[in-house]
Amino acid sequence: MKSSASTWLKFGLFTVGLGQSFVFVIVPPLARDLGLSEIQASLVFAFSAIAWALTSAAWGRASDKYGRRNIAILGLIGYSASLLAMIIPLFLVEKNLLDIVFLFPLLVFGRMLNGLIGSATRPATFAYIADTSSREKRTVKFARLESSFLVGTVAGPLIGGFLILITKETPFYVFSILALIASIGIYKNVDNTARDKKSVLQSEKISWKSNTVWPFLVLASISSLCLASLIQTIGFYLFDVFPNIDDLPILISMTFALLSISTIVSQYLFTDAFPLSNNKLLLCGVLLLLFSYITMALFPKISIYYLSIIINGIGGGMLRPAISSSLSLSQTPEHQGIAAGYLGSVYPVGHILTPVLAMPIYAINPSYLYYFSSTLCLICFIFIISHPIFRKEIRI
């Protein structure tokens, strides 16, 4: 694999991270200021998450048939278009050029572009790396892809915060252009690897219910729910539990930065500098997550909370690339795309379930949510040590 190919694929995921985090931060308050309710703002993202979950596996299968490069580029173009499709109606309503009644459906449409088409980039990118990397390097390669996206999520609000000083629309235009630049770079530097169409048609189709697929989807779904419920309640938790602390908005931003940075550092340390096996990454990652949630629940102190956030990031940084790599290593070459697609389809589950499952638990008592997450992590730990697929080295 050419180093330039890997670089451009990582840049593509970086640009997606930029826009994704910025949109989550800026669109809800902008929409509320223009007259939408909090429920409508949350539904915009919920519909997109559902669309992502429903289409990701199909894009993975399409990358097997039509090529990793083509599908990755299509996803970036869809993501770029979604940014423009979201900011344009916001701009028009603000300037009284569009009636407010059209804002909600247009925002849903704009975000759905990301869910329906933008979901293509991740499975195609991971499948390409699986095609072109050795089994021994698979985990570290996947970790670097994850880190590229995470760096984007950290940088998005920071870069967007400066760009928004020019105009509210500027960050959307810049991030959209960066995605298009990434798609051009991928087109010029990445080979359009695809399985022979005849072999794709003749190969046995793999289902999400396959014994080499569903265990990893279970882990990914549960970890996604834990992470989404944590992320979506960080702001509420700091305001509710520590109301007398000054500069809470700054503390909230610092919390997100700490979580992302500790995840990135963890991925580098434990998959590259001091690599652990996938089984150890899974076990240690789940145990660290379990410890972090228990600590948050038992010790509601700001210093302990930040320590727990760092531990949570370290655990997540070990767990996520290990899930991706283990799933990939358990598949034959012709199933890499569809397997990556299945995995991509379950990561939005957390954002879909958090409003209906995690938020009601948080409303009863904030600590109960962390007890709930720690219980889920304990279930994952028992599942990992008891299921045979995690106890053996799979050879294809």
MIVOLUM-302543 format. One record per residue (C-alpha): residue in one letter; x, y, z. Coordinates in nm, 2 decimals. Example, Ala and Ser with C-alpha at 12.3 -4.5 7.8 and 13.67 -1.06 7.14 Angstrom:
REM MIVOLUM-302543
PAKE  marza      c1      c2      c3
PAKE      A    1.23   -0.45    0.78
PAKE      S    1.37   -0.11    0.71
***
This chain:
REM MIVOLUM-302543
PAKE  marza      c1      c2      c3
PAKE      M    0.00    0.00    0.00
PAKE      K    0.13    0.34   -0.09
PAKE      S    0.19    0.57    0.21
PAKE      S    0.02    0.85    0.02
PAKE      A   -0.30    0.63   -0.01
PAKE      S   -0.31    0.58    0.36
PAKE      T   -0.24    0.95    0.43
PAKE      W   -0.53    1.06    0.21
PAKE      L   -0.77    0.81    0.36
PAKE      K   -0.68    0.93    0.71
PAKE      F   -0.72    1.29    0.59
PAKE      G   -1.07    1.20    0.46
PAKE      L   -1.17    1.06    0.80
PAKE      F   -1.02    1.37    0.96
PAKE      T   -1.23    1.60    0.76
PAKE      V   -1.54    1.40    0.85
PAKE      G   -1.45    1.43    1.22
PAKE      L   -1.41    1.81    1.18
PAKE      G   -1.76    1.86    1.05
PAKE      Q   -1.94    1.60    1.26
PAKE      S   -1.83    1.74    1.59
PAKE      F   -1.88    2.10    1.48
PAKE      V   -2.23    2.03    1.35
PAKE      F   -2.32    1.86    1.69
PAKE      V   -2.20    2.17    1.87
PAKE      I   -2.33    2.46    1.66
PAKE      V   -2.65    2.35    1.48
PAKE      P   -2.87    2.29    1.79
PAKE      P   -2.83    2.64    1.94
PAKE      L   -2.85    2.80    1.59
PAKE      A   -3.17    2.61    1.52
PAKE      R   -3.32    2.69    1.86
PAKE      D   -3.24    3.06    1.82
PAKE      L   -3.44    3.05    1.49
PAKE      G   -3.74    2.89    1.66
PAKE      L   -3.70    2.51    1.66
PAKE      S   -3.75    2.32    1.98
PAKE      E   -3.48    2.10    2.15
PAKE      I   -3.68    1.80    2.05
PAKE      Q   -3.68    1.90    1.68
PAKE      A   -3.31    1.97    1.69
PAKE      S   -3.24    1.62    1.84
PAKE      L   -3.47    1.46    1.59
PAKE      V   -3.26    1.60    1.31
PAKE      F   -2.96    1.40    1.43
PAKE      A   -3.17    1.09    1.53
PAKE      F   -3.31    1.05    1.18
PAKE      S   -2.95    1.08    1.04
PAKE      A   -2.82    0.81    1.28
PAKE      I   -3.10    0.57    1.18
PAKE      A   -3.02    0.63    0.81
PAKE      W   -2.65    0.57    0.88
PAKE      A   -2.73    0.24    1.06
PAKE      L   -2.95    0.12    0.77
PAKE      T   -2.71    0.20    0.49
PAKE      S   -2.36    0.14    0.62
PAKE      A   -2.37   -0.24    0.56
PAKE      A   -2.50   -0.18    0.20
PAKE      W   -2.21    0.06    0.13
PAKE      G   -1.96   -0.20    0.26
PAKE      R   -2.11   -0.45    0.02
PAKE      A   -2.10   -0.20   -0.26
PAKE      S   -1.73   -0.14   -0.19
PAKE      D   -1.67   -0.51   -0.24
PAKE      K   -1.83   -0.49   -0.58
PAKE      Y   -1.75   -0.14   -0.71
PAKE      G   -1.42   -0.06   -0.54
PAKE      R   -1.31    0.09   -0.21
PAKE      R   -1.19    0.42   -0.36
PAKE      N   -1.51    0.49   -0.55
PAKE      I   -1.74    0.43   -0.25
PAKE      A   -1.51    0.63   -0.01
PAKE      I   -1.52    0.92   -0.25
PAKE      L   -1.89    0.90   -0.29
PAKE      G   -1.93    0.92    0.09
PAKE      L   -1.71    1.23    0.12
PAKE      I   -1.91    1.40   -0.15
PAKE      G   -2.23    1.32    0.03
PAKE      Y   -2.09    1.44    0.36
PAKE      S   -1.97    1.76    0.19
PAKE      A   -2.31    1.82    0.03
PAKE      S   -2.48    1.76    0.37
PAKE      L   -2.28    2.04    0.53
PAKE      L   -2.40    2.29    0.27
PAKE      A   -2.76    2.15    0.28
PAKE      M   -2.77    2.23    0.65
PAKE      I   -2.62    2.58    0.66
PAKE      I   -2.81    2.72    0.36
PAKE      P   -3.16    2.69    0.51
PAKE      L   -3.03    2.82    0.84
PAKE      F   -2.88    3.12    0.66
PAKE      L   -3.20    3.18    0.45
PAKE      V   -3.43    3.17    0.76
PAKE      E   -3.20    3.41    0.95
PAKE      K   -3.21    3.65    0.66
PAKE      N   -3.59    3.61    0.64
PAKE      L   -3.56    3.47    0.29
PAKE      L   -3.72    3.14    0.39
PAKE      D   -4.02    3.07    0.61
PAKE      I   -3.94    2.90    0.94
PAKE      V   -4.19    2.63    0.86
PAKE      F   -3.94    2.49    0.61
PAKE      L   -3.64    2.49    0.84
PAKE      F   -3.70    2.16    1.02
PAKE      P   -3.77    1.94    0.71
PAKE      L   -3.47    2.10    0.52
PAKE      L   -3.24    2.04    0.82
PAKE      V   -3.36    1.68    0.83
PAKE      F   -3.29    1.65    0.45
PAKE      G   -2.95    1.80    0.49
PAKE      R   -2.85    1.56    0.77
PAKE      M   -3.01    1.27    0.60
PAKE      L   -2.76    1.32    0.31
PAKE      N   -2.49    1.25    0.56
PAKE      G   -2.67    0.94    0.70
PAKE      L   -2.76    0.80    0.36
PAKE      I   -2.45    0.88    0.16
PAKE      G   -2.18    1.00    0.40
PAKE      S   -2.20    0.66    0.58
PAKE      A   -2.01    0.51    0.27
PAKE      T   -1.67    0.65    0.36
PAKE      R   -1.60    0.46    0.68
PAKE      P   -1.66    0.10    0.57
PAKE      A   -1.49    0.15    0.24
PAKE      T   -1.18    0.30    0.41
PAKE      F   -1.15    0.03    0.67
PAKE      A   -1.21   -0.24    0.41
PAKE      Y   -0.93   -0.09    0.19
PAKE      I   -0.68   -0.10    0.49
PAKE      A   -0.79   -0.46    0.56
PAKE      D   -0.72   -0.54    0.19
PAKE      T   -0.37   -0.39    0.19
PAKE      S   -0.24   -0.46    0.54
PAKE      S   -0.09   -0.77    0.70
PAKE      R   -0.27   -0.95    0.98
PAKE      E    0.01   -0.84    1.22
PAKE      K   -0.04   -0.47    1.13
PAKE      R   -0.42   -0.47    1.11
PAKE      T   -0.48   -0.34    1.46
PAKE      V   -0.23   -0.05    1.45
PAKE      K   -0.36    0.05    1.10
PAKE      F   -0.72    0.06    1.22
PAKE      A   -0.61    0.25    1.53
PAKE      R   -0.46    0.52    1.31
PAKE      L   -0.78    0.55    1.11
PAKE      E   -0.97    0.59    1.44
PAKE      S   -0.72    0.84    1.56
PAKE      S   -0.75    1.05    1.25
PAKE      F   -1.13    1.08    1.29
PAKE      L   -1.08    1.16    1.66
PAKE      V   -0.83    1.43    1.59
PAKE      G   -1.09    1.58    1.36
PAKE      T   -1.36    1.57    1.63
PAKE      V   -1.12    1.76    1.87
PAKE      A   -1.02    2.01    1.61
PAKE      G   -1.37    2.07    1.47
PAKE      P   -1.51    2.29    1.74
PAKE      L   -1.17    2.47    1.78
PAKE      I   -1.12    2.55    1.41
PAKE      G   -1.49    2.62    1.36
PAKE      G   -1.49    2.85    1.66
PAKE      F   -1.23    3.07    1.49
PAKE      L   -1.39    3.05    1.15
PAKE      I   -1.74    3.14    1.28
PAKE      L   -1.60    3.48    1.38
PAKE      I   -1.59    3.56    1.01
PAKE      T   -1.95    3.45    0.94
PAKE      K   -2.17    3.17    1.07
PAKE      E   -2.15    3.00    0.73
PAKE      T   -1.77    3.00    0.69
PAKE      P   -1.69    2.68    0.89
PAKE      F   -1.95    2.49    0.69
PAKE      Y   -1.80    2.61    0.36
PAKE      V   -1.44    2.54    0.47
PAKE      F   -1.51    2.19    0.60
PAKE      S   -1.71    2.11    0.29
PAKE      I   -1.42    2.22    0.07
PAKE      L   -1.17    2.01    0.28
PAKE      A   -1.39    1.70    0.22
PAKE      L   -1.38    1.76   -0.15
PAKE      I   -1.00    1.81   -0.14
PAKE      A   -0.98    1.48    0.04
PAKE      S   -1.19    1.31   -0.22
PAKE      I   -0.96    1.44   -0.50
PAKE      G   -0.66    1.32   -0.31
PAKE      I   -0.81    0.98   -0.27
PAKE      Y   -0.90    0.96   -0.63
PAKE      K   -0.55    1.04   -0.74
PAKE      N   -0.36    0.83   -0.48
PAKE      V   -0.57    0.53   -0.39
PAKE      D   -0.61    0.23   -0.61
PAKE      N   -0.97    0.13   -0.67
PAKE      T   -0.94   -0.22   -0.52
PAKE      A   -1.25   -0.43   -0.57
PAKE      R   -1.32   -0.80   -0.56
PAKE      D   -1.37   -0.97   -0.89
PAKE      K   -1.74   -0.93   -0.96
PAKE      K   -1.78   -1.30   -1.04
PAKE      S   -1.61   -1.40   -0.72
PAKE      V   -1.83   -1.15   -0.52
PAKE      L   -2.15   -1.31   -0.68
PAKE      Q   -2.02   -1.66   -0.62
PAKE      S   -1.90   -1.61   -0.26
PAKE      E   -2.12   -1.72    0.02
PAKE      K   -2.30   -1.42    0.16
PAKE      I   -2.22   -1.33    0.52
PAKE      S   -2.50   -1.22    0.75
PAKE      W   -2.48   -1.01    1.06
PAKE      K   -2.60   -1.32    1.24
PAKE      S   -2.29   -1.51    1.14
PAKE      N   -2.09   -1.65    1.44
PAKE      T   -1.79   -1.45    1.32
PAKE      V   -1.98   -1.12    1.30
PAKE      W   -2.25   -1.08    1.57
PAKE      P   -2.03   -1.11    1.88
PAKE      F   -1.83   -0.80    1.76
PAKE      L   -2.15   -0.62    1.68
PAKE      V   -2.28   -0.68    2.03
PAKE      L   -1.96   -0.53    2.18
PAKE      A   -1.97   -0.23    1.94
PAKE      S   -2.34   -0.16    2.01
PAKE      I   -2.30   -0.17    2.39
PAKE      S   -1.98    0.04    2.38
PAKE      S   -2.15    0.29    2.15
PAKE      L   -2.44    0.32    2.39
PAKE      C   -2.21    0.38    2.68
PAKE      L   -2.01    0.64    2.49
PAKE      A   -2.31    0.82    2.34
PAKE      S   -2.48    0.85    2.68
PAKE      L   -2.16    0.99    2.84
PAKE      I   -2.11    1.24    2.56
PAKE      Q   -2.47    1.36    2.55
PAKE      T   -2.49    1.41    2.92
PAKE      I   -2.15    1.57    3.00
PAKE      G   -2.28    1.92    2.97
PAKE      F   -2.59    1.84    3.18
PAKE      Y   -2.39    1.65    3.44
PAKE      L   -2.14    1.94    3.50
PAKE      F   -2.42    2.19    3.53
PAKE      D   -2.63    1.97    3.75
PAKE      V   -2.36    1.84    3.99
PAKE      F   -2.12    2.13    3.99
PAKE      P   -2.34    2.44    3.95
PAKE      N   -2.12    2.67    4.15
PAKE      I   -1.80    2.62    3.95
PAKE      D   -1.70    2.92    3.73
PAKE      D   -1.66    2.90    3.36
PAKE      L   -1.86    2.58    3.31
PAKE      P   -1.87    2.61    2.93
PAKE      I   -1.49    2.61    2.93
PAKE      L   -1.49    2.31    3.15
PAKE      I   -1.73    2.13    2.92
PAKE      S   -1.50    2.19    2.63
PAKE      M   -1.20    2.08    2.83
PAKE      T   -1.39    1.76    2.92
PAKE      F   -1.45    1.67    2.55
PAKE      A   -1.09    1.75    2.47
PAKE      L   -0.96    1.53    2.76
PAKE      L   -1.17    1.24    2.65
PAKE      S   -1.06    1.26    2.29
PAKE      I   -0.69    1.32    2.36
PAKE      S   -0.67    1.04    2.61
PAKE      T   -0.83    0.81    2.35
PAKE      I   -0.58    0.91    2.08
PAKE      V   -0.28    0.86    2.32
PAKE      S   -0.42    0.53    2.43
PAKE      Q   -0.45    0.41    2.07
PAKE      Y   -0.09    0.50    2.00
PAKE      L    0.05    0.35    2.31
PAKE      F   -0.13    0.02    2.31
PAKE      T   -0.15   -0.06    1.94
PAKE      D    0.18    0.09    1.82
PAKE      A    0.44    0.18    2.08
PAKE      F    0.37   -0.10    2.32
PAKE      P    0.13   -0.32    2.13
PAKE      L   -0.11   -0.56    2.30
PAKE      S   -0.30   -0.85    2.15
PAKE      N   -0.66   -0.78    2.05
PAKE      N   -0.79   -1.00    2.33
PAKE      K   -0.59   -0.81    2.59
PAKE      L   -0.70   -0.48    2.44
PAKE      L   -1.07   -0.59    2.46
PAKE      L   -1.04   -0.71    2.82
PAKE      C   -0.83   -0.42    2.95
PAKE      G   -1.05   -0.17    2.76
PAKE      V   -1.37   -0.29    2.90
PAKE      L   -1.23   -0.31    3.26
PAKE      L   -1.10    0.05    3.24
PAKE      L   -1.44    0.17    3.11
PAKE      L   -1.61   -0.02    3.40
PAKE      F   -1.38    0.14    3.65
PAKE      S   -1.43    0.49    3.51
PAKE      Y   -1.81    0.46    3.52
PAKE      I   -1.81    0.32    3.88
PAKE      T   -1.58    0.60    3.99
PAKE      M   -1.80    0.87    3.84
PAKE      A   -2.11    0.72    4.01
PAKE      L   -1.95    0.68    4.36
PAKE      F   -1.73    1.00    4.38
PAKE      P   -1.91    1.31    4.25
PAKE      K   -1.60    1.54    4.28
PAKE      I   -1.47    1.74    3.99
PAKE      S   -1.11    1.62    4.02
PAKE      I   -1.23    1.25    4.03
PAKE      Y   -1.46    1.32    3.74
PAKE      Y   -1.18    1.44    3.52
PAKE      L   -0.96    1.14    3.62
PAKE      S   -1.24    0.91    3.53
PAKE      I   -1.28    1.09    3.19
PAKE      I   -0.92    1.03    3.12
PAKE      I   -0.95    0.66    3.22
PAKE      N   -1.26    0.63    3.01
PAKE      G   -1.07    0.77    2.71
PAKE      I   -0.79    0.52    2.76
PAKE      G   -1.03    0.23    2.78
PAKE      G   -1.22    0.34    2.47
PAKE      G   -0.89    0.39    2.28
PAKE      M   -0.81    0.02    2.35
PAKE      L   -1.15   -0.12    2.28
PAKE      R   -1.26    0.03    1.96
PAKE      P   -0.97   -0.05    1.73
PAKE      A   -0.96   -0.40    1.89
PAKE      I   -1.32   -0.46    1.79
PAKE      S   -1.26   -0.34    1.43
PAKE      S   -0.94   -0.54    1.39
PAKE      S   -1.08   -0.86    1.55
PAKE      L   -1.38   -0.85    1.32
PAKE      S   -1.17   -0.80    1.02
PAKE      L   -0.93   -1.08    1.11
PAKE      S   -1.22   -1.32    1.15
PAKE      Q   -1.34   -1.26    0.79
PAKE      T   -1.22   -1.40    0.45
PAKE      P   -1.09   -1.14    0.20
PAKE      E   -1.42   -1.12    0.00
PAKE      H   -1.61   -1.03    0.31
PAKE      Q   -1.40   -0.74    0.44
PAKE      G   -1.63   -0.47    0.30
PAKE      I   -1.96   -0.61    0.42
PAKE      A   -1.81   -0.68    0.76
PAKE      A   -1.69   -0.32    0.80
PAKE      G   -2.03   -0.21    0.69
PAKE      Y   -2.21   -0.41    0.95
PAKE      L   -1.98   -0.26    1.21
PAKE      G   -2.04    0.09    1.09
PAKE      S   -2.41    0.03    1.10
PAKE      V   -2.42   -0.04    1.48
PAKE      Y   -2.21    0.25    1.60
PAKE      P   -2.50    0.50    1.56
PAKE      V   -2.71    0.27    1.79
PAKE      G   -2.58    0.46    2.09
PAKE      H   -2.70    0.80    1.96
PAKE      I   -3.04    0.64    1.86
PAKE      L   -3.10    0.48    2.20
PAKE      T   -2.96    0.75    2.43
PAKE      P   -3.26    0.99    2.41
PAKE      V   -3.51    0.71    2.49
PAKE      L   -3.30    0.49    2.72
PAKE      A   -3.01    0.68    2.88
PAKE      M   -3.17    1.02    2.92
PAKE      P   -3.47    0.89    3.13
PAKE      I   -3.22    0.71    3.36
PAKE      Y   -3.02    1.03    3.39
PAKE      A   -3.34    1.23    3.47
PAKE      I   -3.40    1.00    3.78
PAKE      N   -3.05    1.05    3.91
PAKE      P   -2.72    1.13    3.72
PAKE      S   -2.53    0.86    3.91
PAKE      Y   -2.78    0.59    3.80
PAKE      L   -2.67    0.64    3.44
PAKE      Y   -2.31    0.56    3.53
PAKE      Y   -2.42    0.26    3.73
PAKE      F   -2.61    0.15    3.42
PAKE      S   -2.31    0.20    3.19
PAKE      S   -2.08    0.01    3.44
PAKE      T   -2.33   -0.28    3.44
PAKE      L   -2.32   -0.29    3.06
PAKE      C   -1.94   -0.30    3.07
PAKE      L   -1.95   -0.59    3.32
PAKE      I   -2.18   -0.78    3.09
PAKE      C   -1.93   -0.71    2.81
PAKE      F   -1.64   -0.84    3.02
PAKE      I   -1.83   -1.16    3.10
PAKE      F   -1.92   -1.20    2.73
PAKE      I   -1.55   -1.16    2.62
PAKE      I   -1.41   -1.42    2.87
PAKE      S   -1.69   -1.67    2.80
PAKE      H   -1.74   -1.65    2.42
PAKE      P   -1.50   -1.88    2.23
PAKE      I   -1.44   -1.64    1.94
PAKE      F   -1.25   -1.41    2.18
PAKE      R   -1.05   -1.69    2.34
PAKE      K   -0.88   -1.82    2.02
PAKE      E   -0.66   -1.68    1.75
PAKE      I   -0.87   -1.70    1.43
PAKE      R   -0.69   -1.82    1.12
PAKE      I   -0.82   -1.78    0.77
***
